[in-house]
């Protein structure tokens, strides 16, 4: 959906936004996928390191997302904050869903599959939405999505609750802030039955792997999930060179907000000067784990949040996803090993003054 008009905002605002397309996108999502709950997050790509603030709005029925996005546009979008969304983390495995979403979708794929809706997030990069002929439990939808991704050559497949973009807003990963464009398929495109996907999948549904199992010291009760307001000064008070680390799921329990160092602060190099990405990931995860455990975060919530950060920001993980080299196993091992290191290696307060100061 394109518009022949000047989309540049008037006055002090500086980022372009096509609110007509934004509304059309969410109207389309709601029409096809009902009131599946959605989380909204903020991503700022304009500094040396992306600043990510997960779940600033949570559990929004899809029919109400447009209004919530407008509020974030007014408050944050023109401060270079990208607004991304994902299916809500709070959905239980038996929640009925009909959405299938594929990242890095090839429009000219060998199977000739055409999506219900697709968005162009940047030159030659597309995200595609398909609709199941019938709603299925979330647990099955995750397997179907992995199966369809593998049928199209994606060996790693994206998480069902991975962040994704919305049409009508800019992609701040690029200097020129290109608008995300939306294209509707023709009638009948993008509608697949679970049985069709099972036949296409190279791995039997239910045996495709995935589904992160993270040990927890207790049961996470997500019945109290809800929205939360962002303090007006949240970004202004961020210490220089630090990222905001908050729990990925709001369960009603207070968790201390942490200011953590970016991944670049933990770069490890091999003797030949090349970056050891695995060692860098481990150093970064251990740094965050130590701060969180010292601030009384429970291990389950910490593991889930670390895993989301690592899967978003690790170059090593992205390489493994491209090559099919056990990406999710690598991420889980790294996170659990980092937590184990912190639990079994007490902080040396005589020498580790930086982490000690950062705790307060």
N, C-alpha and C positions, 0 to 999 in steps of 0.2 A: 504494500500500500504506500504509494508515494504522493506527495502533495506539491503542486506548482505554486509555492509561496515562499516568502522570506521567513525562515524559521529562527533567525537570530533574535535573541531576547532584547528587549528595549531596556534602557536604563543601566544600572550598575551591574546587572547580571550578565554573565559572559558566555555560558555554555548553551549550545543549541539543544532544543528538545522539541519533538513533534508530539504534542499531547493528544492530538486526534488519533495518531497511530498507536500511541500508548494505550488509550482507552479501547480502541478496536482490538488490540492484542488481548487485553484482559477480558473484554466481552467475549471474545472467541474462546479463550481458555475456560471461562466460566460456563459457556454454552455447551462445550463438549465434555468438560471434566467436573462439572458440578461444583460442590463446595469443599473439594479436597483442601485441607488446611495448608497454608504456605508460611514460610519464614522469610524475612527480609534481612539482608546484611549490607554493610557498607564497605567498599573497597576503595582505597586511595592509591593510585598508581603513579602519582606525580613526583614522589620523592625518590631517593636512592633505593629504598626498599618499600614494597607495597605495605600499607597499613590496613589490616583487616579487622573488622569488628563484627563478629558473628551474631546473628539473631537479635538485631535491635528491635525488630517486631516479630512476634511469634504467633503461630496458630491462627492465622487470619483466614477465614473462609474465602475461597477464591473469588466469589462474587463481590467481596469487599476490598480486595487487594488494591484496585485502582485508587480508591480514596486514600488508603494508607500510603501508597507510593507518592501521591501528590503532596502529602504532608512532609515526606522526606525530601522531595524535590525542593519545596519551599525553604526547608531548613538547611539542607546539606548538599544538594546537587551542585549548586553554584559555588561551593567551596571545594570543587574537584572530587567530590565523593561519588563514585559509581554505586548504583543501587542494583544489587543482584538478588535473586530469589532461589528458593529450593522447596520441594515438598517438605512439610514440617517433620522435624526429627521426632516429634511426640507421637506420630501415628503408630499404633500397635500393629503387629504382624497380620492381624485378621481384618484390618481396615480395608474396605472395598475401594479399589482404584481401577481406572481404565486407561491411564496415561502410560505411554512408553516413550522415552526420550533418548536420543542418540547425539553424542557430541562428535565433532569433526566428521559430519556426515558427507559422504560422497554422492552428489546428485546424479552422477553418471555411474552408478554402481552396477556390478555384474548381474545382480538379481532383478534389476529393473524396478526396484521399490521406489515409490513416490510417496512422500509424507503428506499427512493431513495439513500441516503447517510447517514451514521452516523459516528460520531467521538467519540473515547474513550478519555475522558479528564483526567481520573484518574482511578484507579482500580474500576471496577463495576459501573462507572458513564459514561453515554452516552448522547450525544446531537444528535437529529435526524432531517433530512430534508425531507420534502415531497414536491411534485410538483402538483399544480392544473392543470387539463386538459385544463383550459383556464384562462387567466389573468382576475383578478377581481379588482375593486377599493380597495385601501388600507383599507378603512373603513370596507368593507365586509371581507377582508382577516383577519383582527384582530378578528372579530367575529368567523370566521371559525376556526382560530387557537385556540381560547378559547374553542369552541365547541369540537374540536378533543381532546384537553387536558383533558377536563372534561369526555369525553367518555372513556378515558384511566385512569381515577381515580384521576387526578390532579384537586382539587377543586378550587385552586387559579389561575392556569394557568399563564405562563410567559408573560410579555409584548412583543408585536411584535418588539419593538426596544430595547429589553434587550441585554446587551453585551453577546457575545459568543466567543468561541475560534476557532482557525484555525489549521488545521492539519500541522504537520511539525515543530512546535515550542514547547517550553517547557511550562509546567504548573508550574509556580513559587510558587504556594500555598503549594507545597510539597518540603521538603529539598533536595530531590534527583533530582528535576527538570525533571520529566518524560515527554517524548515527547508525544504530542497529536497524536493519530493514526487515520487514515481514512480507512473506509471500504465502498466499493460500493455495493449496492444491486444488485440482479439479474435483468435481463431484465423484465420490467413491474412492479417491486417493487416500492412502494412509489408514484404512480401516482393515485390521487384521484380527483373526480369531486366535485364541491361544493355541488351537490345534495347528494352525498354519505356521505359527512361529516354532512350535515344537518340531515340525517337519523340516523347517529350514535350519534349525540349530545343529551345528556339527557335534555338539556334546549334549547328551540327554538332559532335559530340564531336571533340575534337582541335583545334577552332578557337575555343574559348571563352576563350582567353587564360589568364592565371594562370601559376603555375609561376615562381617568382622566380629569375631567372638573375643571380647576382652574381659579377663577376669576382674571381678569387682569385689571389694570387701563387704558389700552389702547390696541389697536390691534398690535400684533406682526407681522411685515413685514419680511418674511423670503426670499424675492426675492433676497437679496444680500448675501445669505450665500455663503461661499467659504472656501478654505483651508487657513491655517495659519502656519507660521513657528514657531518652538519652539526655544526660545533663548538658545544658547549654555550653558549659566550659570544658566538656570532656576532651576535646581536641586541643584547646588552648593550654590546658594544664599538663599535657603529655610531655614528660621530660625529653630533652633533646636526644635524638638517636634511639628512642625506645618505642616499642610496640605495646598496644593494650592487649592483655591476655585475660579473657573472660571465659566462663564455662560455656560449652557449646549448647547445653540444654539448661533451661531455667526450671529447676525442680522445687522452687520455693525455699531452698536452703541458702543462706547467705555464703557466698564465696568471695574472698578478698580479691579485688581487681589488682592484677599485677602489671608492672611495667617491665618488659623483658627486652633484652638485646636482640637485634635482628640477626639473621643467619650469617650475614657477612662478617660479623664480629668473631666468628668461630672457624674461619677458613683454615683448613689444614692442607699443607702441600707435601707432595712426594719429593724425593731427592732431585728429580728432574725438573722440579718447579711446577708441575701440573697440580691441579686441585684434586685432593682426595675427597670426593663428594660424600662418600659413606662416613668417613671420619668426621667431616664437617657436620653432617646431619646428627651424628651421635653427640658431638659436643654441644650443639644447639639444643637438642632435646634434653640432655642432662642438665643444662643451665636452667631451662624452664621448669623441669621436674623438681629440681632442688628448691627453687623459689616457691613452687606451689605446695609441695609437701611440708615445707617449713611453715607455710601459712595455713596449714591444716586442711588443705584440699584432700578429699578422699581419692584413693587410687583409681577407682572406676571412672569418675568424672574426669580426672586428669588424663587417663589413657585415651578416652574418647576425644577430648579436646586436642591433645597432642597429635593424635592420628589425623584429625582433620587439618591441622596446620601443616603437618609433614606432607600430606597428600596434595595440598594446595601449592606448597612453596619449594619442594625439593627437586632440583634438577636431576638428581640420581633416580628419583622415583619416576619422573617424566621419561627418562631414558629407558628405564625398565618397562614402562607401559608401552613404549613404541616397539620394543624388541620382544615383548612377551616374557620377560625374564623375572617371573615371580614377584611382580611389583607389590601386591598387597601383602604377601608373606614378608617381604623386606620391610615394609612399613610397620607391620605389627611387631616383628622382631626388634626393630630399632627402638620403638616406643617402650616396649616391656623391658628391654635391656637397660634403657636409660633410667627407668623407674627403679629397677633392681640395683643399679650402680649407686643411686642416691641413697637408697635404704641401707645399703651395706658399706657406704663410705661416708662417715660423718664429716660435716663441714669443719675444716681446719680454720677456726676463727682467728688464728694468729697470722695466717697468710691469705685467706680468702676474704679480704675486707670488702671487696666489691659486692659480692653476693650478700654479705651481712648488712651492708648499708642499704642495698636495694630492697631489703625485706620491709623496710619501714617507710 
